[in-house]
Amino acid sequence: KLISNAEIGEFLDIPKEIVKTSRIDKPDRAQTNLRLGYKIEKLSKRERVVYGIVHSILLGGFSGTIIQKLRDNEGLIYWANLGRNTFKQDVRYMMFSTGCDKSKKDLVVEKIKRVLEDTITDLKQEDIDRTIPIKIYNQKVPPNAYEDLSELMDSIIYETDYIQTEEYLKLLKSAKAFEVKNFMKKYFVEENSSTVFLD
């Protein structure tokens, strides 16, 4: 049975006092798709820019810390992604998605959380400064119709203010390490997390 985003959302919205972790089992599979979600608020313009930097630091290409540590160094995951999901009105998540062996899934969750903690502790301004040029390149400067349309769709889906590419770049260039750390401390909180294994 294919699991839709709406169904995942139902699991992620289960009250924490009732259940912490949900599992959707298919016993014949050796691999699992893991979803680790953190409930978030409606992001401000500034937070959306910081979120983009967080995404790049953790999962940017082959240099992201989660990719390097969990896949390249330890061989625990096959792939990974981080996205924002809105499953129902006013229920929003930042969600890590990854694939791993069933036998390692609890370890993978633990390791992802440890990477988040280490990033908050160790992040320096030079890490931000290395990330920003990559983000600028990915914005396809100068601005074009595709990027503006993509941003407009993002603003509609996530009910946020529309940021034109030029404004986004301006905000991006002024990003500071303390902002990224504060963003991660605010949202990557254990009591706001839920885990689903699509086994």
C-alpha positions as CSV (number, residue, x, y, z in Angstrom):
1,K,0.0,0.0,0.0
2,L,1.4,3.4,-0.9
3,I,1.3,5.9,1.9
4,S,0.2,9.4,1.0
5,N,1.4,12.6,2.6
6,A,-2.1,13.1,4.1
7,E,-1.8,9.7,5.8
8,I,1.7,10.5,7.1
9,G,0.3,13.8,8.4
10,E,-2.4,11.9,10.4
11,F,0.4,9.9,12.1
12,L,2.5,13.0,12.8
13,D,-0.5,14.8,14.4
14,I,-1.0,12.1,17.0
15,P,-0.8,13.7,20.5
16,K,2.6,13.1,22.0
17,E,1.1,11.8,25.3
18,I,-0.5,9.0,23.4
19,V,2.3,7.8,21.1
20,K,5.8,9.1,20.2
21,T,6.6,6.9,17.3
22,S,4.4,5.4,14.6
23,R,5.2,2.5,12.3
24,I,3.5,1.4,9.1
25,D,4.8,-2.1,8.5
26,K,5.5,-4.1,5.4
27,P,7.4,-7.1,6.9
28,D,8.7,-8.4,3.5
29,R,10.9,-5.4,3.0
30,A,14.5,-5.1,4.3
31,Q,14.6,-1.4,3.9
32,T,12.6,1.4,5.4
33,N,11.8,5.0,4.5
34,L,12.1,7.1,7.6
35,R,10.4,10.4,8.3
36,L,11.5,12.5,11.2
37,G,9.3,15.6,11.5
38,Y,9.5,18.7,13.7
39,K,6.4,20.8,14.1
40,I,7.0,24.4,13.1
41,E,5.2,27.7,13.0
42,K,4.4,29.7,9.9
43,L,7.9,30.9,8.9
44,S,8.7,34.6,8.5
45,K,10.6,35.9,5.5
46,R,13.8,35.9,7.4
47,E,13.2,32.4,8.8
48,R,12.6,31.1,5.3
49,V,16.0,32.4,4.2
50,V,17.6,30.8,7.3
51,Y,15.8,27.5,6.6
52,G,17.4,27.5,3.1
53,I,20.8,27.8,4.7
54,V,20.1,25.1,7.3
55,H,19.0,22.8,4.4
56,S,22.3,23.4,2.6
57,I,24.5,22.9,5.6
58,L,22.7,19.6,6.6
59,L,21.9,18.2,3.2
60,G,23.5,20.3,0.5
61,G,24.7,18.0,-2.3
62,F,27.5,15.7,-1.2
63,S,28.9,18.2,1.4
64,G,25.9,18.3,3.8
65,T,26.8,17.1,7.3
66,I,24.1,14.5,7.5
67,I,25.1,13.0,4.1
68,Q,28.8,13.0,5.0
69,K,28.4,11.6,8.5
70,L,25.6,9.1,8.0
71,R,26.1,8.0,4.5
72,D,29.8,8.6,3.5
73,N,31.4,7.9,6.9
74,E,29.1,5.4,8.5
75,G,27.1,3.9,5.6
76,L,23.8,4.1,7.6
77,I,21.6,5.8,5.0
78,Y,21.1,5.6,1.2
79,W,19.8,9.1,0.6
80,A,18.4,12.0,2.6
81,N,16.2,15.1,2.2
82,L,14.7,17.9,4.3
83,G,11.5,19.6,3.3
84,R,8.6,21.6,4.7
85,N,5.2,19.9,4.7
86,T,1.7,21.3,5.4
87,F,-0.7,18.4,5.9
88,K,-3.7,20.3,7.2
89,Q,-4.4,23.9,8.1
90,D,-2.0,25.2,10.7
91,V,-0.1,21.9,11.0
92,R,3.3,22.4,9.5
93,Y,6.5,20.3,9.7
94,M,10.1,20.4,8.7
95,M,10.7,16.8,7.8
96,F,13.8,14.7,7.3
97,S,13.3,11.9,4.9
98,T,15.8,9.1,4.4
99,G,16.2,5.4,3.5
100,C,18.0,2.9,5.5
101,D,18.1,-0.8,6.6
102,K,15.2,-1.7,8.9
103,S,17.6,-3.0,11.5
104,K,19.4,0.4,11.7
105,K,16.3,2.8,11.7
106,D,16.4,3.6,15.4
107,L,20.1,4.3,15.3
108,V,19.6,6.5,12.2
109,V,17.1,8.7,14.1
110,E,19.5,9.0,17.0
111,K,22.3,9.9,14.7
112,I,20.3,12.6,12.9
113,K,19.4,14.2,16.2
114,R,23.1,14.1,17.2
115,V,24.1,15.8,14.0
116,L,21.6,18.6,14.7
117,E,22.9,19.0,18.2
118,D,26.5,19.1,17.0
119,T,25.7,21.6,14.3
120,I,24.1,24.0,16.8
121,T,27.2,23.7,19.0
122,D,29.9,23.8,16.3
123,L,28.5,26.1,13.6
124,K,30.7,29.1,12.8
125,Q,30.2,32.2,10.5
126,E,32.7,30.8,8.0
127,D,30.4,27.8,7.5
128,I,27.6,30.2,6.6
129,D,29.9,32.2,4.4
130,R,30.9,29.0,2.4
131,T,27.2,28.1,2.0
132,I,25.9,31.5,0.8
133,P,27.7,31.5,-2.7
134,I,26.2,28.0,-3.4
135,K,22.7,29.2,-2.5
136,I,23.2,32.3,-4.7
137,Y,24.3,30.2,-7.6
138,N,21.3,27.9,-7.2
139,Q,19.0,30.9,-7.4
140,K,20.1,31.2,-11.1
141,V,21.1,34.9,-10.9
142,P,20.0,37.1,-12.6
143,P,16.4,36.4,-11.6
144,N,14.2,34.7,-14.1
145,A,10.6,33.7,-14.6
146,Y,11.1,30.1,-13.4
147,E,12.6,31.1,-10.1
148,D,9.9,33.8,-9.4
149,L,7.2,31.2,-10.3
150,S,8.8,28.7,-8.0
151,E,8.9,31.2,-5.1
152,L,5.3,32.2,-5.8
153,M,4.1,28.6,-5.6
154,D,6.1,28.1,-2.4
155,S,4.4,31.2,-0.8
156,I,0.9,29.8,-1.8
157,I,1.5,26.3,-0.6
158,Y,3.0,27.3,2.8
159,E,0.9,30.5,3.2
160,T,3.9,32.7,3.5
161,D,4.8,36.1,2.1
162,Y,6.1,36.1,-1.5
163,I,9.8,36.9,-1.6
164,Q,11.1,38.1,-5.0
165,T,14.5,36.7,-6.0
166,E,16.4,39.9,-5.6
167,E,15.0,40.4,-2.1
168,Y,15.8,36.8,-1.2
169,L,19.5,37.3,-2.3
170,K,19.8,40.4,-0.2
171,L,18.5,38.7,2.9
172,L,20.7,35.7,2.1
173,K,23.9,37.7,1.9
174,S,23.3,39.2,5.4
175,A,22.7,35.8,7.1
176,K,24.6,35.3,10.4
177,A,25.6,32.1,12.2
178,F,23.7,33.1,15.4
179,E,20.5,33.3,13.3
180,V,21.0,29.8,12.0
181,K,21.7,28.5,15.5
182,N,18.7,30.2,17.0
183,F,16.4,28.9,14.2
184,M,17.6,25.3,14.9
185,K,17.3,25.7,18.7
186,K,13.7,27.0,18.2
187,Y,12.5,24.3,15.9
188,F,14.6,21.2,16.3
189,V,13.2,20.4,19.7
190,E,12.6,16.9,21.0
191,E,9.1,17.5,22.3
192,N,8.1,18.8,18.9
193,S,9.4,15.8,17.0
194,S,7.6,12.7,15.6
195,T,8.9,9.8,13.7
196,V,7.3,7.5,11.1
197,F,8.8,4.4,9.6
198,L,7.4,3.4,6.2
199,D,8.5,-0.3,6.4
